[in-house]
Amino acid sequence: ASVEGEAPEAARLWKAGWNKTDKGDLNFTPRSAELVLKAYEARNNGLAWYYEHEDRIPLEKRGGAPMKGVCSAPSSVLAVRDSDEGPECWAESIAWTDEARRQIKTGERRQLSPIAAFDSETREIVEILNVSIVAEGATANGTILASAGKGMMSMDEMIQALLDALNAGDFEAAETIVQQMEAQEGGGA
């Protein structure tokens, strides 16, 4: 369950349907769900996470990068979850490093940013290559990982975190999330 100030065990990478990004809109469809899982299973590797997309920079040119080639989570499991709008793409069982947990908790890296291959004609996502934790992602209304401050998680994210906590039988976390929801609702955030 995702609790305020804590790195989540699972996080949504792409919502069902169109996802608005700074680099063009991408569509996560039932076909995407099938192709993404097929590509993930064919690779037979955990989905790795990085810091600020440093993995896309040649190692010798990473001088100013914050973590110089270090993973923020060496592995996670790619999954598809059903929603009322259709399938969504998720990372589950995220194996965060201690440093990544710290950066998420403090808000240094508060969003996630997935790298996806897509069909250039339909803009459908066909493969998830990896994910980075970033200060600010390119996806509009992207997933907020955690917040040490009040009001950074959206109500939809808190509802999902509450459902995750209840499904896991973690009633203490569920109570904390309900308190956060009440505080945010009353605070006009």
SEPA-819209 format. One record per residue: residue in one letter; x, y, z of N, C-alpha, C in turn. Coordinates in pm, 1 decimal, padded with zeros to 6 digits. Example, Ala and Ser with C-alpha at 12.3 -4.5 7.8 and 13.67 -1.06 7.14 Angstrom:
! SEPA-819209
+--------+----------+----------+----------+----------+----------+----------+----------+----------+----------+
| residu |      nxx |      nyy |      nzz |     caxx |     cayy |     cazz |      cxx |      cyy |      czz |
+--------+----------+----------+----------+----------+----------+----------+----------+----------+----------+
|      A |  01319.0 | -00569.0 |  00780.0 |  01230.0 | -00450.0 |  00780.0 |  01320.0 | -00330.0 |  00780.0 |
|      S |  01285.0 | -00225.0 |  00708.0 |  01367.0 | -00106.0 |  00714.0 |  01290.0 |  00003.0 |  00787.0 |
+--------+----------+----------+----------+----------+----------+----------+----------+----------+----------+
***
This chain:
! SEPA-819209
+--------+----------+----------+----------+----------+----------+----------+----------+----------+----------+
| residu |      nxx |      nyy |      nzz |     caxx |     cayy |     cazz |      cxx |      cyy |      czz |
+--------+----------+----------+----------+----------+----------+----------+----------+----------+----------+
|      A |  00083.6 | -00118.5 |  00000.0 |  00000.0 |  00000.0 |  00000.0 |  00087.6 |  00124.2 |  00000.0 |
|      S |  00041.9 |  00226.3 | -00065.9 |  00114.6 |  00352.5 | -00071.8 |  00066.0 |  00440.8 |  00042.1 |
|      V |  00156.0 |  00475.5 |  00131.3 |  00122.4 |  00558.1 |  00245.6 |  00200.7 |  00687.7 |  00234.9 |
|      E |  00141.6 |  00797.7 |  00277.1 |  00208.1 |  00927.1 |  00269.6 |  00346.8 |  00917.6 |  00332.0 |
|      G |  00446.9 |  00963.7 |  00257.5 |  00583.5 |  00964.1 |  00305.6 |  00659.1 |  00835.1 |  00283.1 |
|      E |  00596.9 |  00733.6 |  00226.2 |  00662.0 |  00604.8 |  00204.7 |  00662.4 |  00568.8 |  00056.9 |
|      A |  00767.7 |  00501.0 |  00014.0 |  00775.3 |  00452.6 | -00123.7 |  00674.0 |  00339.1 | -00141.6 |
|      P |  00596.6 |  00340.7 | -00249.3 |  00492.1 |  00239.5 | -00267.3 |  00550.0 |  00104.8 | -00311.4 |
|      E |  00478.5 | -00001.4 | -00278.8 |  00516.0 | -00135.5 | -00325.0 |  00470.2 | -00157.8 | -00468.4 |
|      A |  00370.3 | -00081.5 | -00511.3 |  00316.6 | -00091.6 | -00647.4 |  00280.6 |  00049.4 | -00694.5 |
|      A |  00291.6 |  00071.3 | -00825.6 |  00260.6 |  00203.7 | -00880.4 |  00207.7 |  00189.9 | -01022.3 |
|      R |  00108.1 |  00271.7 | -01056.1 |  00053.1 |  00270.8 | -01191.5 |  00148.6 |  00344.1 | -01284.8 |
|      L |  00184.7 |  00277.3 | -01394.6 |  00271.3 |  00337.2 | -01495.4 |  00189.2 |  00409.0 | -01601.8 |
|      W |  00081.7 |  00346.5 | -01649.1 | -00004.6 |  00404.6 | -01752.6 | -00149.6 |  00375.7 | -01717.8 |
|      K | -00232.2 |  00477.7 | -01721.5 | -00375.1 |  00458.5 | -01700.7 | -00437.3 |  00401.8 | -01829.1 |
|      A | -00558.1 |  00352.4 | -01818.3 | -00630.6 |  00300.7 | -01934.9 | -00661.4 |  00414.9 | -02030.7 |
|      G | -00647.0 |  00388.3 | -02159.4 | -00679.6 |  00488.4 | -02260.5 | -00564.2 |  00583.4 | -02285.9 |
|      W | -00599.9 |  00705.8 | -02325.0 | -00500.0 |  00805.4 | -02363.6 | -00430.3 |  00864.7 | -02242.6 |
|      N | -00297.4 |  00874.6 | -02252.6 | -00212.3 |  00934.9 | -02150.8 | -00142.9 |  01054.3 | -02215.7 |
|      K | -00169.1 |  01173.0 | -02165.6 | -00110.4 |  01295.5 | -02221.2 |  00032.3 |  01310.7 | -02168.5 |
|      T |  00127.7 |  01328.9 | -02260.8 |  00266.9 |  01350.4 | -02220.7 |  00323.7 |  01470.1 | -02296.3 |
|      D |  00434.2 |  01521.7 | -02245.9 |  00502.9 |  01633.0 | -02311.0 |  00560.6 |  01592.6 | -02446.3 |
|      K |  00571.6 |  01463.2 | -02471.0 |  00633.0 |  01413.0 | -02593.9 |  00530.8 |  01347.9 | -02687.4 |
|      G |  00404.4 |  01380.6 | -02668.5 |  00297.3 |  01322.9 | -02749.6 |  00214.7 |  01225.4 | -02667.5 |
|      D |  00086.8 |  01220.6 | -02697.2 | -00004.1 |  01134.6 | -02622.5 |  00016.2 |  00988.6 | -02661.7 |
|      L |  00002.6 |  00899.7 | -02561.1 |  00015.2 |  00756.1 | -02582.0 | -00110.5 |  00687.8 | -02531.8 |
|      N | -00146.5 |  00576.7 | -02596.7 | -00270.6 |  00507.1 | -02567.2 | -00239.7 |  00369.5 | -02509.0 |
|      F | -00295.3 |  00341.4 | -02389.7 | -00282.4 |  00208.1 | -02330.5 | -00415.8 |  00137.9 | -02347.8 |
|      T | -00418.6 |  00039.4 | -02437.8 | -00539.9 | -00030.1 | -02480.4 | -00534.5 | -00176.8 | -02436.6 |
|      P | -00644.1 | -00251.6 | -02457.5 | -00636.5 | -00395.9 | -02433.2 | -00525.3 | -00462.6 | -02516.6 |
|      R | -00504.8 | -00415.9 | -02639.5 | -00394.8 | -00468.8 | -02721.5 | -00260.6 | -00436.1 | -02656.5 |
|      S | -00247.2 | -00313.4 | -02603.2 | -00124.9 | -00275.0 | -02532.1 | -00097.9 | -00369.5 | -02416.2 |
|      A | -00201.7 | -00396.9 | -02338.2 | -00186.6 | -00484.4 | -02221.9 | -00129.2 | -00619.6 | -02263.9 |
|      E | -00183.5 | -00674.8 | -02371.0 | -00137.7 | -00804.7 | -02420.6 |  00007.9 | -00797.6 | -02468.3 |
|      L |  00040.3 | -00695.6 | -02548.3 |  00175.1 | -00684.7 | -02604.4 |  00280.3 | -00652.5 | -02498.8 |
|      V |  00245.4 | -00566.2 | -02404.4 |  00338.9 | -00528.7 | -02298.1 |  00374.8 | -00650.4 | -02213.2 |
|      L |  00275.1 | -00728.3 | -02174.1 |  00302.1 | -00847.5 | -02093.5 |  00380.0 | -00951.7 | -02172.9 |
|      K |  00347.2 | -00967.3 | -02300.1 |  00418.5 | -01063.8 | -02384.5 |  00566.8 | -01025.9 | -02396.3 |
|      A |  00596.7 | -00898.6 | -02418.8 |  00735.5 | -00851.9 | -02428.7 |  00808.2 | -00868.2 | -02295.3 |
|      Y |  00740.6 | -00836.5 | -02185.7 |  00799.7 | -00849.8 | -02052.3 |  00833.0 | -00996.5 | -02022.6 |
|      E |  00738.8 | -01085.7 | -02050.8 |  00760.3 | -01228.0 | -02024.6 |  00869.6 | -01285.7 | -02114.2 |
|      A |  00879.8 | -01237.3 | -02237.7 |  00983.4 | -01285.7 | -02329.3 |  01122.9 | -01247.1 | -02279.5 |
|      R |  01135.5 | -01130.3 | -02219.5 |  01266.2 | -01086.4 | -02165.8 |  01303.2 | -01163.5 | -02040.3 |
|      N |  01203.6 | -01203.4 | -01961.8 |  01225.2 | -01282.3 | -01840.2 |  01320.3 | -01212.4 | -01741.3 |
|      N |  01310.9 | -01080.1 | -01733.7 |  01388.5 | -00999.4 | -01639.0 |  01292.8 | -00912.3 | -01560.1 |
|      G |  01331.4 | -00877.8 | -01438.5 |  01252.9 | -00780.4 | -01363.7 |  01263.5 | -00643.9 | -01430.5 |
|      L |  01163.2 | -00562.4 | -01414.4 |  01162.0 | -00426.9 | -01469.4 |  01248.3 | -00337.8 | -01380.5 |
|      A |  01356.0 | -00281.7 | -01435.7 |  01449.0 | -00197.7 | -01358.2 |  01401.3 | -00052.5 | -01354.5 |
|      W |  01436.9 |  00017.0 | -01248.4 |  01406.3 |  00158.1 | -01228.3 |  01537.5 |  00235.0 | -01212.9 |
|      Y |  01539.4 |  00359.2 | -01259.5 |  01658.5 |  00444.3 | -01252.3 |  01623.6 |  00579.1 | -01192.7 |
|      Y |  01722.6 |  00667.6 | -01189.4 |  01703.5 |  00805.5 | -01145.1 |  01708.8 |  00896.1 | -01267.3 |
|      E |  01606.4 |  00976.7 | -01288.0 |  01605.7 |  01081.4 | -01391.0 |  01650.5 |  01033.6 | -01529.7 |
|      H |  01619.2 |  00911.2 | -01565.3 |  01650.3 |  00854.6 | -01698.2 |  01799.2 |  00853.0 | -01731.0 |
|      E |  01883.6 |  00841.5 | -01629.6 |  02027.7 |  00839.4 | -01654.5 |  02071.4 |  00721.9 | -01739.9 |
|      D |  01995.1 |  00615.0 | -01736.6 |  02032.6 |  00497.2 | -01815.3 |  02036.0 |  00528.3 | -01964.7 |
|      R |  01974.9 |  00638.2 | -02005.5 |  01972.7 |  00678.1 | -02146.2 |  02095.2 |  00760.2 | -02185.4 |
|      I |  02179.3 |  00794.7 | -02087.7 |  02300.5 |  00872.7 | -02112.4 |  02419.2 |  00777.0 | -02106.5 |
|      P |  02511.0 |  00781.1 | -02202.6 |  02629.4 |  00694.7 | -02193.6 |  02701.9 |  00717.3 | -02060.7 |
|      L |  02746.8 |  00610.1 | -01997.4 |  02806.5 |  00616.8 | -01864.1 |  02917.1 |  00721.6 | -01854.0 |
|      E |  03002.5 |  00731.8 | -01957.2 |  03114.3 |  00827.5 | -01950.9 |  03068.6 |  00972.9 | -01955.6 |
|      K |  02941.9 |  00997.8 | -01994.0 |  02890.4 |  01134.6 | -02002.0 |  02798.0 |  01170.8 | -01885.4 |
|      R |  02791.2 |  01087.3 | -01783.4 |  02698.0 |  01109.6 | -01673.0 |  02754.8 |  01193.0 | -01559.4 |
|      G |  02858.1 |  01267.5 | -01581.2 |  02925.4 |  01342.3 | -01475.3 |  02835.0 |  01417.1 | -01379.9 |
|      G |  02734.8 |  01487.9 | -01428.9 |  02649.1 |  01566.5 | -01340.8 |  02526.6 |  01492.2 | -01292.6 |
|      A |  02508.4 |  01368.9 | -01335.1 |  02389.0 |  01292.8 | -01297.3 |  02394.2 |  01257.1 | -01148.5 |
|      P |  02277.7 |  01254.6 | -01083.2 |  02275.8 |  01238.5 | -00938.5 |  02324.4 |  01103.1 | -00887.6 |
|      M |  02306.3 |  00995.5 | -00960.1 |  02340.5 |  00864.4 | -00906.9 |  02432.3 |  00783.5 | -00999.1 |
|      K |  02475.9 |  00839.4 | -01109.2 |  02571.5 |  00781.2 | -01203.6 |  02553.1 |  00630.4 | -01226.1 |
|      G |  02443.4 |  00593.8 | -01290.2 |  02422.9 |  00456.1 | -01333.7 |  02366.2 |  00360.7 | -01230.7 |
|      V |  02330.2 |  00410.0 | -01113.6 |  02277.8 |  00324.5 | -01007.7 |  02126.3 |  00309.9 | -01025.4 |
|      C |  02075.0 |  00190.3 | -01005.9 |  01930.1 |  00168.8 | -01011.3 |  01863.9 |  00224.8 | -00885.7 |
|      S |  01743.6 |  00277.0 | -00901.2 |  01664.5 |  00317.3 | -00785.4 |  01584.4 |  00198.0 | -00732.9 |
|      A |  01554.8 |  00104.2 | -00821.5 |  01492.4 | -00023.4 | -00784.6 |  01544.2 | -00126.8 | -00884.4 |
|      P |  01628.5 | -00219.1 | -00840.7 |  01685.1 | -00316.9 | -00933.8 |  01581.0 | -00404.0 | -01003.1 |
|      S |  01463.6 | -00418.7 | -00940.6 |  01361.2 | -00498.8 | -01007.2 |  01221.6 | -00465.1 | -00957.1 |
|      S |  01126.2 | -00495.9 | -01041.8 |  00984.3 | -00491.5 | -01009.5 |  00916.1 | -00584.9 | -01108.9 |
|      V |  00790.9 | -00612.6 | -01083.3 |  00713.2 | -00701.8 | -01169.3 |  00613.6 | -00617.9 | -01248.7 |
|      L |  00610.9 | -00636.8 | -01378.3 |  00515.1 | -00566.5 | -01463.0 |  00381.3 | -00639.4 | -01457.5 |
|      A |  00273.5 | -00565.2 | -01442.3 |  00141.4 | -00625.3 | -01430.3 |  00037.3 | -00539.2 | -01500.0 |
|      V | -00075.3 | -00601.1 | -01532.3 | -00190.9 | -00530.1 | -01586.5 | -00303.5 | -00545.6 | -01485.6 |
|      R | -00364.2 | -00433.7 | -01449.4 | -00478.1 | -00434.8 | -01357.4 | -00599.0 | -00378.9 | -01431.0 |
|      D | -00714.2 | -00435.1 | -01400.8 | -00838.2 | -00387.3 | -01460.6 | -00890.2 | -00266.0 | -01385.4 |
|      S | -00945.8 | -00171.8 | -01459.6 | -01014.6 | -00057.0 | -01400.7 | -01146.5 | -00041.1 | -01475.6 |
|      D | -01231.2 |  00048.6 | -01428.1 | -01358.6 |  00073.6 | -01495.8 | -01338.1 |  00123.1 | -01638.7 |
|      E | -01224.5 |  00191.8 | -01663.2 | -01196.3 |  00247.2 | -01796.1 | -01125.9 |  00147.9 | -01888.1 |
|      G | -01078.0 |  00036.7 | -01834.0 | -01004.6 | -00062.2 | -01912.3 | -00877.1 | -00102.7 | -01840.8 |
|      P | -00787.7 | -00175.3 | -01908.7 | -00665.1 | -00220.8 | -01843.3 | -00568.9 | -00105.7 | -01816.4 |
|      E | -00496.2 | -00117.0 | -01705.5 | -00391.6 | -00022.3 | -01669.5 | -00260.6 | -00098.2 | -01655.5 |
|      C | -00150.3 | -00030.0 | -01676.4 | -00017.9 | -00090.2 | -01664.1 |  00041.6 | -00051.9 | -01528.6 |
|      W |  00084.4 | -00150.9 | -01451.9 |  00137.2 | -00130.8 | -01317.6 |  00273.7 | -00197.1 | -01301.0 |
|      A |  00351.1 | -00145.7 | -01207.8 |  00470.5 | -00213.4 | -01156.7 |  00435.6 | -00256.8 | -01014.8 |
|      E |  00465.9 | -00381.2 | -00982.8 |  00436.3 | -00436.2 | -00850.8 |  00564.4 | -00493.6 | -00790.5 |
|      S |  00561.5 | -00519.9 | -00661.7 |  00677.3 | -00576.2 | -00590.3 |  00803.9 | -00496.9 | -00621.1 |
|      I |  00793.2 | -00364.8 | -00611.4 |  00906.8 | -00277.5 | -00642.4 |  01012.4 | -00291.0 | -00532.5 |
|      A |  01133.7 | -00330.0 | -00572.2 |  01244.4 | -00352.9 | -00478.3 |  01329.6 | -00226.4 | -00468.0 |
|      W |  01279.2 | -00125.6 | -00396.7 |  01349.2 |  00002.6 | -00384.6 |  01480.8 | -00012.1 | -00310.6 |
|      T |  01580.2 |  00065.2 | -00351.1 |  01702.4 |  00077.5 | -00272.1 |  01674.2 |  00172.5 | -00156.3 |
|      D |  01760.0 |  00169.8 | -00054.9 |  01742.8 |  00261.1 |  00058.6 |  01749.4 |  00407.1 |  00013.3 |
|      E |  01841.2 |  00436.0 | -00080.5 |  01854.7 |  00573.5 | -00129.5 |  01729.3 |  00618.7 | -00203.8 |
|      A |  01671.4 |  00531.1 | -00283.9 |  01548.0 |  00565.9 | -00355.0 |  01435.2 |  00592.1 | -00254.7 |
|      R |  01423.9 |  00507.7 | -00152.6 |  01321.5 |  00529.8 | -00048.7 |  01339.7 |  00667.7 |  00015.5 |
|      R |  01465.5 |  00702.3 |  00043.4 |  01493.2 |  00831.4 |  00104.4 |  01452.0 |  00945.5 |  00012.0 |
|      Q |  01488.3 |  00934.4 | -00116.7 |  01457.8 |  01042.2 | -00210.6 |  01307.4 |  01055.1 | -00235.3 |
|      I |  01236.3 |  00944.3 | -00234.2 |  01090.3 |  00949.2 | -00249.5 |  01027.8 |  01012.7 | -00124.8 |
|      K |  01075.2 |  00971.7 | -00008.4 |  01019.3 |  01024.3 |  00117.2 |  01039.1 |  01174.7 |  00129.2 |
|      T |  01155.5 |  01223.3 |  00088.0 |  01183.6 |  01366.8 |  00100.7 |  01123.7 |  01448.4 | -00012.9 |
|      G |  01078.2 |  01380.2 | -00119.0 |  01020.5 |  01451.6 | -00232.1 |  01122.8 |  01492.2 | -00337.1 |
|      E |  01250.3 |  01454.3 | -00319.7 |  01351.4 |  01484.3 | -00421.2 |  01314.0 |  01420.7 | -00554.7 |
|      R |  01262.2 |  01300.7 | -00549.7 |  01211.9 |  01229.5 | -00667.2 |  01069.6 |  01187.9 | -00631.1 |
|      R |  00971.9 |  01265.1 | -00680.2 |  00834.6 |  01242.2 | -00635.1 |  00743.3 |  01179.8 | -00739.0 |
|      Q |  00789.4 |  01169.3 | -00863.5 |  00705.4 |  01109.8 | -00967.2 |  00779.1 |  00996.0 | -01035.6 |
|      L |  00702.5 |  00916.2 | -01106.3 |  00763.6 |  00811.5 | -01187.8 |  00751.5 |  00850.3 | -01334.3 |
|      S |  00841.0 |  00796.0 | -01415.0 |  00841.7 |  00826.4 | -01557.5 |  00880.3 |  00700.3 | -01634.7 |
|      P |  00780.5 |  00632.4 | -01693.8 |  00812.0 |  00510.7 | -01768.6 |  00862.0 |  00541.3 | -01910.0 |
|      I |  00952.2 |  00458.2 | -01958.4 |  00997.7 |  00464.0 | -02098.1 |  00925.6 |  00350.5 | -02170.1 |
|      A |  00849.3 |  00386.5 | -02274.5 |  00769.1 |  00287.7 | -02345.7 |  00797.7 |  00292.6 | -02494.9 |
|      A |  00795.2 |  00175.5 | -02557.4 |  00794.4 |  00168.1 | -02703.1 |  00647.6 |  00171.3 | -02745.1 |
|      F |  00619.1 |  00235.2 | -02860.6 |  00480.6 |  00245.8 | -02903.0 |  00470.1 |  00233.0 | -03054.5 |
|      D |  00350.7 |  00197.5 | -03099.4 |  00319.7 |  00187.5 | -03242.0 |  00308.7 |  00330.0 | -03295.6 |
|      S |  00390.8 |  00364.4 | -03393.4 |  00394.8 |  00502.6 | -03441.6 |  00265.2 |  00545.7 | -03511.1 |
|      E |  00188.0 |  00451.7 | -03562.4 |  00060.9 |  00487.6 | -03628.3 | -00053.1 |  00503.9 | -03528.9 |
|      T | -00068.2 |  00407.1 | -03437.7 | -00181.8 |  00409.9 | -03344.8 | -00148.3 |  00478.2 | -03212.2 |
|      R | -00020.2 |  00497.7 | -03184.3 |  00030.7 |  00553.0 | -03057.7 |  00000.1 |  00460.8 | -02939.8 |
|      E | -00026.6 |  00332.8 | -02969.5 | -00050.3 |  00234.6 | -02863.8 |  00083.6 |  00191.7 | -02803.2 |
|      I |  00088.1 |  00184.2 | -02672.5 |  00206.2 |  00136.1 | -02602.0 |  00219.3 | -00013.7 | -02628.1 |
|      V |  00340.4 | -00058.0 | -02665.9 |  00361.3 | -00199.7 | -02698.6 |  00466.7 | -00266.1 | -02610.2 |
|      E |  00548.3 | -00186.9 | -02539.9 |  00650.2 | -00244.3 | -02451.6 |  00692.0 | -00139.5 | -02348.7 |
|      I |  00719.8 | -00185.4 | -02227.0 |  00774.9 | -00099.4 | -02122.5 |  00922.6 | -00134.2 | -02111.5 |
|      L |  01008.5 | -00036.0 | -02134.0 |  01152.2 | -00060.9 | -02133.7 |  01211.0 | -00049.2 | -01993.9 |
|      N |  01176.6 |  00054.2 | -01922.2 |  01215.4 |  00072.6 | -01782.2 |  01142.3 |  00194.7 | -01727.8 |
|      V |  01172.9 |  00227.7 | -01604.6 |  01106.2 |  00339.8 | -01537.6 |  01211.5 |  00417.6 | -01459.1 |
|      S |  01191.2 |  00547.1 | -01447.4 |  01277.7 |  00629.4 | -01361.9 |  01193.6 |  00700.2 | -01257.4 |
|      I |  01256.8 |  00727.0 | -01143.1 |  01195.0 |  00819.1 | -01048.4 |  01254.8 |  00955.8 | -01080.1 |
|      V |  01168.6 |  01055.4 | -01085.8 |  01208.7 |  01188.4 | -01132.9 |  01149.2 |  01296.3 | -01042.9 |
|      A |  01208.0 |  01415.1 | -01051.9 |  01152.4 |  01529.4 | -00979.4 |  01019.8 |  01570.9 | -01042.0 |
|      E |  01014.8 |  01569.4 | -01176.8 |  00891.3 |  01601.7 | -01247.6 |  00886.2 |  01521.3 | -01376.1 |
|      G |  00782.1 |  01440.6 | -01391.3 |  00767.0 |  01355.8 | -01508.8 |  00705.0 |  01429.1 | -01626.1 |
|      A |  00712.5 |  01366.2 | -01743.2 |  00658.3 |  01424.5 | -01865.9 |  00512.1 |  01387.4 | -01888.7 |
|      T |  00455.8 |  01299.5 | -01804.2 |  00317.0 |  01257.4 | -01819.7 |  00226.1 |  01346.8 | -01736.2 |
|      A |  00126.7 |  01406.3 | -01800.0 |  00029.6 |  01489.0 | -01728.0 | -00046.3 |  01402.2 | -01628.8 |
|      N | -00069.6 |  01454.5 | -01510.2 | -00139.0 |  01381.0 | -01404.2 | -00071.4 |  01247.9 | -01374.8 |
|      G |  00062.1 |  01246.0 | -01382.6 |  00138.3 |  01123.6 | -01357.0 |  00129.7 |  01081.2 | -01212.3 |
|      T |  00170.4 |  00959.0 | -01187.1 |  00163.7 |  00902.7 | -01053.4 |  00263.0 |  00972.1 | -00960.6 |
|      I |  00212.8 |  01018.6 | -00847.7 |  00296.5 |  01073.5 | -00741.5 |  00334.2 |  00956.0 | -00651.9 |
|      L |  00463.7 |  00939.0 | -00626.2 |  00509.0 |  00823.0 | -00550.7 |  00481.0 |  00834.6 | -00402.1 |
|      A |  00513.2 |  00947.0 | -00342.6 |  00492.1 |  00967.4 | -00199.1 |  00507.4 |  01115.1 | -00170.1 |
|      S |  00469.6 |  01152.1 | -00051.2 |  00479.0 |  01292.3 | -00015.5 |  00501.9 |  01306.7 |  00133.4 |
|      A |  00603.7 |  01382.5 |  00168.6 |  00622.3 |  01415.8 |  00309.2 |  00531.9 |  01532.6 |  00346.6 |
|      G |  00476.7 |  01599.6 |  00246.3 |  00389.0 |  01713.8 |  00270.0 |  00245.3 |  01680.5 |  00237.4 |
|      K |  00153.1 |  01758.6 |  00291.7 |  00010.3 |  01735.6 |  00273.5 | -00034.4 |  01772.3 |  00132.1 |
|      G | -00120.5 |  01688.6 |  00074.7 | -00190.8 |  01725.3 | -00046.1 | -00122.3 |  01692.8 | -00176.8 |
|      M | -00011.3 |  01617.5 | -00178.3 |  00055.9 |  01590.3 | -00304.0 | -00003.2 |  01470.0 | -00377.7 |
|      M | -00064.5 |  01375.8 | -00305.5 | -00128.1 |  01262.3 | -00372.0 | -00269.6 |  01303.5 | -00412.8 |
|      S | -00309.6 |  01264.3 | -00531.6 | -00445.8 |  01294.8 | -00574.7 | -00543.6 |  01206.0 | -00499.5 |
|      M | -00670.7 |  01245.3 | -00500.2 | -00772.8 |  01165.3 | -00432.9 | -00782.4 |  01026.8 | -00496.3 |
|      D | -00773.5 |  01018.6 | -00629.0 | -00777.4 |  00887.8 | -00696.4 | -00663.0 |  00798.7 | -00649.4 |
|      E | -00544.3 |  00856.4 | -00633.7 | -00430.1 |  00778.5 | -00586.9 | -00450.4 |  00732.3 | -00443.3 |
|      M | -00508.8 |  00818.4 | -00359.5 | -00534.2 |  00778.0 | -00221.8 | -00640.3 |  00668.1 | -00215.3 |
|      I | -00741.5 |  00676.9 | -00300.6 | -00844.2 |  00571.4 | -00304.1 | -00780.4 |  00439.1 | -00345.5 |
|      Q | -00693.2 |  00442.8 | -00448.1 | -00624.9 |  00319.9 | -00490.4 | -00536.7 |  00266.4 | -00378.7 |
|      A | -00465.3 |  00355.1 | -00308.8 | -00380.6 |  00312.2 | -00197.4 | -00465.6 |  00249.8 | -00086.5 |
|      L | -00582.5 |  00307.7 | -00060.2 | -00673.3 |  00253.0 |  00041.1 | -00720.2 |  00113.4 |  00000.5 |
|      L | -00761.4 |  00098.6 | -00125.9 | -00803.5 | -00033.8 | -00174.9 | -00689.9 | -00135.3 | -00164.8 |
|      D | -00568.2 | -00094.1 | -00202.6 | -00451.9 | -00183.4 | -00193.2 | -00427.7 | -00227.0 | -00049.4 |
|      A | -00437.6 | -00131.7 |  00045.0 | -00415.9 | -00163.1 |  00186.3 | -00523.2 | -00258.7 |  00237.1 |
|      L | -00648.8 | -00233.8 |  00202.1 | -00757.0 | -00322.0 |  00245.8 | -00742.6 | -00461.6 |  00186.7 |
|      N | -00708.8 | -00468.9 |  00056.9 | -00688.6 | -00598.6 | -00007.0 | -00573.8 | -00676.5 |  00056.0 |
|      A | -00472.4 | -00605.1 |  00104.9 | -00357.7 | -00669.1 |  00168.3 | -00384.3 | -00699.5 |  00316.5 |
|      G | -00499.5 | -00654.6 |  00367.0 | -00532.1 | -00675.6 |  00508.4 | -00453.1 | -00584.4 |  00601.2 |
|      D | -00395.4 | -00476.7 |  00549.2 | -00316.4 | -00382.5 |  00627.9 | -00408.3 | -00270.6 |  00676.7 |
|      F | -00479.7 | -00297.6 |  00785.8 | -00581.1 | -00204.8 |  00833.5 | -00520.8 | -00080.1 |  00897.8 |
|      E | -00397.5 | -00092.1 |  00950.9 | -00329.7 |  00024.7 |  01006.2 | -00298.5 |  00125.3 |  00895.4 |
|      A | -00246.1 |  00074.7 |  00783.5 | -00217.5 |  00163.0 |  00669.7 | -00348.0 |  00221.4 |  00615.0 |
|      A | -00453.5 |  00139.6 |  00610.0 | -00582.8 |  00187.8 |  00559.4 | -00634.4 |  00302.9 |  00645.2 |
|      E | -00622.5 |  00291.2 |  00777.0 | -00667.1 |  00397.2 |  00866.9 | -00587.1 |  00525.9 |  00845.0 |
|      T | -00456.5 |  00511.4 |  00824.9 | -00371.3 |  00628.3 |  00798.3 | -00414.1 |  00697.1 |  00669.2 |
|      I | -00443.5 |  00619.3 |  00566.2 | -00485.3 |  00675.2 |  00437.4 | -00619.7 |  00746.7 |  00450.9 |
|      V | -00712.9 |  00686.6 |  00524.7 | -00843.5 |  00751.8 |  00546.7 | -00823.0 |  00885.8 |  00616.3 |
|      Q | -00733.9 |  00890.7 |  00714.9 | -00705.9 |  01017.1 |  00783.8 | -00647.9 |  01120.3 |  00686.5 |
|      Q | -00558.9 |  01076.9 |  00598.3 | -00501.2 |  01166.9 |  00498.4 | -00608.0 |  01218.6 |  00403.0 |
|      M | -00699.7 |  01129.1 |  00363.6 | -00806.7 |  01168.5 |  00271.7 | -00895.8 |  01273.2 |  00338.2 |
|      E | -00930.4 |  01251.2 |  00465.4 | -01014.0 |  01346.2 |  00537.6 | -00942.8 |  01480.2 |  00553.5 |
|      A | -00812.2 |  01476.4 |  00582.1 | -00735.3 |  01599.7 |  00599.3 | -00728.7 |  01677.2 |  00467.1 |
|      Q | -00705.8 |  01605.2 |  00357.2 | -00695.7 |  01671.4 |  00227.1 | -00830.7 |  01727.2 |  00184.7 |
|      E | -00935.8 |  01651.0 |  00207.2 | -01070.5 |  01696.1 |  00170.5 | -01107.5 |  01821.9 |  00248.4 |
|      G | -01074.0 |  01822.2 |  00378.9 | -01105.9 |  01937.4 |  00463.6 | -01014.7 |  02055.5 |  00439.5 |
|      G | -00892.0 |  02027.7 |  00383.7 | -00795.2 |  02133.6 |  00364.1 | -00812.5 |  02206.6 |  00233.1 |
|      G | -00905.2 |  02163.7 |  00149.9 | -00929.5 |  02230.1 |  00023.7 | -00819.9 |  02210.2 | -00079.5 |
|      A | -00737.8 |  02105.3 | -00060.7 | -00627.8 |  02078.7 | -00155.5 | -00680.1 |  02021.0 | -00283.2 |
+--------+----------+----------+----------+----------+----------+----------+----------+----------+----------+
***
